[in-house]
Amino acid sequence: MDNLAEWIESHQKLCQPRKEHAQRALRHLSRLEKKNLFSEEISYMRSAEGRWFEMITYELFLDIASKTDTLKSVVLKGADARGKKPFPALGQNGFFYSRNGDITIRGNGQDLAEFDLLMTKPDGSLIFVEVVTSPSDLKDFLQEIYYKKQVIRYLFNQKAVTFILVTSFPLTNYKGGRKVLGSEEHISICTRSCDNFRKHIAGTWSKQSLKPYHPPGKTCLCTELTTAAPFPYKQFHDMEKDWVFSQLGNNNGPINLPSPYRTHTLVKKILFGRLFPSTVKRLCEQFRFVYRDQSFNAQELNDNFSKIILAADIPDYSPLIYLKPRQKKEYYKMVYDGQGTFKYERKTPPKVGFYVWLESLEPELGSQVAIKLIETLSQYCFSAPEKQPPGS
């Protein structure tokens, strides 16, 4: 147990959000989010509640930082993240703020991960905090935590990465929660429910409570963090892509994945390339494409979509297809089911960095290579045991 964990354990009362934190957190919310905190539409209310609780936690740790030397600084966010917030663009690598002040890590303009909160210790090491208001949010949570720890380990040359999970429900009541607690590097803080805090912002109260509180000398911007290693994400991505291509000629057994490169855990997705239009007919002879309840043949694919891009998710290397509808600025993500069908999962909107990356790809994949990639990765993905994040 490190010094911060010991301090939290011995000052549990100080680590509970109070009325002033709930009220100050409102300054980070939009007018619509404030309204939705009391919405009768449960989905709107839960969404606003999640962001509000995230900012309550931020205000809590600003307060905690003034009371302990185990924290050197809290990284500013939300309404406190002043200055330029550049739109995603190719070549952007490292920490950036989103338009509403969230802390993100970008690779070639793509938002790879969002951190609910970052802090530093006196030795310069980085801590990250995640905030969860519903047990359903614990699905795939361990994989998300593992990725963020790998990024911090690489960027800041840290062997150990302290992670704090703040929840508004008891973690030990859920299997996913107990898994998260299974590391000495992980610290848990359980607060009262969001409903309990809502009473502090109902009715009338002094708007003076919205005044920001920053512990003197103990805050910084995410763009001011000094990393110990460069982060040329496109280079890491291309190394992974080239490794997969180099393995396609291996007919002596299953494909050798993951790659041997140290940085393979930092790459979240491989973009193999855009398909030549002539490839579509051959592809449709081997695979089906289903958008919601509609199936497309080769002619319909060419008529309705201007670009088709082959990719794969990491760490399971499951094949993906991205389709760009004609006359629209968006992509459809199509996931492979292992039985010959690519099915629609969700849209990629135009205002994200990943869209910009997709748009930059030129036709380079023929039918033979594309089919070989899908078949090889499918065999690896669906025949190998389920990939779990290593002990983190």
Secondary structure by P-SEA (a helix, b strand, c coil): ccaaaaaaaaccccccccaaaaaaacccccaaaaaaccccaaaaaaaaaaaaaaaaaaaaaaaaaaccccccbbbbccccccccccccccccccccccccbbbbbbcccccccccccccccccbbbbbbbbbcccccccaaaaaaaaaaaaaaaaccccbbbbbbbbcccccccaaaaaaaccccbbbbbbccccccccccccccccccccccccccccccccccccccccaaaaaaaaaaaaaaaacccccccccccccccccccccccccccccccaaaaaaaccccccccccccaaaaaacccbbbbbcccccbbbbbbbbcccccbbbbbbbccccbbbbccccccccaaaaaaaaccccccaaaaaaaaaaaaaaaccccccccccc
